[in-house]
Amino acid sequence: MDIDDRSLTIAHVELAWLASEWPAGHEADRWLVGPTADPADRAQNERRHELLHERHHLLREIPVGASIRRVRLERADIPSLFIVPDASWYLDTGGSFSLVSAPNHVRLGRRPQDSQLRVNHGERIAAFRTHLARHPHDAGDLILLSAGGARHTILDGNHRAVAMLQLDVVRLSAIPWSAILISSPEMTGVRLHIESDAAQAAIDTWRAWAEQGLLDEPT
């Protein structure tokens, strides 16, 4: 992993996240994630923060004082990446939440029963794969969480990352991948991070549910 020494701010995180999840009905504001976007501009930052309102509850969990850096991920770094812990991803990662496990387990048509993210991951991954096969440099920045350990959680960009990994098998993705790394020792107390006690407790619960067939909705 190649880490840029220059510090970034939460404004850079919000810019990258908004660029990947542009809300419908705000096309007049799309320049805020375009070439002239400036994360040092207070007015722009306030508007981007407002547009990203559906992710505020996640952003609030980032520890105060966390280090934020731009990184480049090489192929050797990919096994250290983990999907954000959510019940909907349990079956699609074989229960491991490891990014490299997802291509072997994700399934089109699966409808998770209990999840904050009631989406079919397979369908979203397929859409990204089709687009990125034609435009590999449209991948944008992944947003990663780290406590300084060996495992990093993908906070934003999970579907893109699986699609890019699938395309890498046939060398159609752009390596290295670009990402923003948010790092703090306090990340072990953040439920979104794979190394947190809260995440591990949730995974244990989902494992029990999976054994009872409670995670997969019949199609």
Sequence and secondary structure as in RCSB ss.txt:
>XXXX:A:sequence
MDIDDRSLTIAHVELAWLASEWPAGHEADRWLVGPTADPADRAQNERRHELLHERHHLLREIPVGASIRRVRLER
ADIPSLFIVPDASWYLDTGGSFSLVSAPNHVRLGRRPQDSQLRVNHGERIAAFRTHLARHPHDAGDLILLSAGGA
RHTILDGNHRAVAMLQLDVVRLSAIPWSAILISSPEMTGVRLHIESDAAQAAIDTWRAWAEQGLLDEPT
>XXXX:A:secstr
 EEEEEE  HHHHHHHHHHHS  TT GGGGGGGSTT  TT HHHHHHHHHHTGGGHHHHTTS TT EEEEEEE G
GGGGGEEE   HHHHGGGTTS BGGGHHHH  TT EESS SS S HHHHHHHHHHHHHH GGG   EEEEE SSS
 EEEEE HHHHHHHHHHHTTT S SSEEEEEEE GGGGG TTSTTSHHHHHHHHHHHHHHHTT SEE  
